[in-house]
Amino acid sequence: MKMTRKRRLTALFLTGAMTALFAAGCGGQTTGDPGQADGGQGAVQGTGDNKTVIRIWTKDRHDAKYIQEKVDAYNSSNTDNIAVEYELYTDNFDQAVDLAVQSGELPDILTLNDQVYSQYVNQGQWLDLYEYMDDDMKEYFKEEVYPGINEIDGKLYYIPTCGTTGRLVYNKEIFERVGISEPPKTLAEMVEDARLITTQLSGEGIYGFAQHMKSASSALERSLDLGMERENGVKKGFDFAKGVYDFTGYEEALGYWTQLLAEDVAFPGCESLDIDPLRTQFANGKIGMYISWTHSEPGVYREQFPMDSSKWDVAPIPTSTGVESGKQNIKFTSGYLINAKSPNADKAFQVYKNIFASEDFLVGYYEGGYGVSIIPQIVKKANLNEEIAGKTWLQMQDIDGVLPMTPQEKNVQAVIVEGEDYYKTFESIYYGGADAKETLRDLTDRYNRAYEKGIADGVGEKLVIEQYDPLNA
């Protein structure tokens, strides 16, 4: 498809705006090839105006090299007159998508992002895959259809091929040096272990705990959120059995987090730390433990920040008491959203199917440690390397499950909260010294008022799951 001069100018403006946006955010780069700051325009070589260009945006670094190789192979071999541009946007992905939607410059395909998906799923932005899938494809991916999540009102908006959840990532050598025999099971043990490491080894620049708190939402979504699902059986503050938001049960856990992030325990500068600088310090042996996703860390420490696999391992996220009242959510990854408003939606689906839904891609992705496959056929065929197979808690276990979507996850417009969201509110507790009991009570009231207003306005609906059992989700 030939790009008109008007569209070229708009694309240049958008690229410049997003580059400035990312530079102002976390110092990330916008690039089609990791490590090459080319504004996301260098992913396709030899692209002529006679080819239909299909643009893909991703926010993920950990699998970028693997996917770029697959894209390059497709570009060099396909006979469909298609050229794929694979563009990596490292920070502020949500804002970039919002800007692109407003300007009419959304790419043809995006990697799955929960916030972006929910923001626009009710606005006709995403393609219904059922309209393009043949019977064989529907059969192959039938177990990856989750009504109310990726399938809504008979329309399938994405296919999750991998799942991820949070785990405690710890340095085995550091633990051994200070005499810690096993990873902590409770938050009290975690505080004790972290403080021990910092006390004994801070003179060498080694600290017990770190979390990338520059972005409270990114840090807590993979840690505190998941721990509270197991501890209290609530998801993002929502009690499915009662049909209300209730954050009051977070008080004890936030008390421990306040201790973990204190100066006498945490890696210095956690309040302004991004995830990749954290990983760099962990790979350099300067951090005892942190919490992150199961799908990303193997690839990160093999390719992005090389680290001997024998030096690190993962364990369940500690809870306040060690008693489990619910399952921990499995977050879907490796899904792709197709822009329904793209003039080349049919060819975008063709690219998606030929690259990302192919068995060769999915087996290699799982074997390479870029994600944990949830597709039975792939799990059977893959030969996992020792690094992945030897770390038991990288795989899904009995503590993990696919939880329902909260009212806000179903429709972000249905729960418009006055004031700061719960992530920023928590920040006022563990960094600002706010009274936890009073702050959490007010937070609960604000979320429920917003929830009830959304129902009254006809934007949202009441959600109560009768006899809901968080332990059997």
Secondary structure, DSSP 8 states (H G I E B T S, - for coil): ----HHHHHHHHHHHHHHHHHHHHHTS--EESBTTB-STT--S-SS--TTSEEEEEEE--STTHHHHHHHHHHHHHH-SSSEEEEEEEE-S-HHHHHHHHHHHT---SEEE--HHHHHHHGGGT-B--GGGT--HHHHHHTGGG--BTTTEETTEE-----EEE-EEEEEEHHHHHHTT--S--SBHHHHHHHHHHHHHHHGGGT-EEE---TTSHHHHHHTTHHHHHHHHHS-BTTEETTTTEE--GGGHHHHHHHHHHTSTTTB-TTGGG--HHHHHHHHHTT-EEEEEEETTTHHHIIIIIS---GGGEEEE---BSSS---S-EE-EEES-EEEBTT-TTHHHHHHHIIIIITSHHHHHHHHHTTS-EE--HHHHHH----HHHHT-GGGS--TTEE-----HHHH-GGG---SSS-HHHHHHHHHTT---HHHHHHHHHHHHHHHHHHHHHTTSS-----TT--GGG-
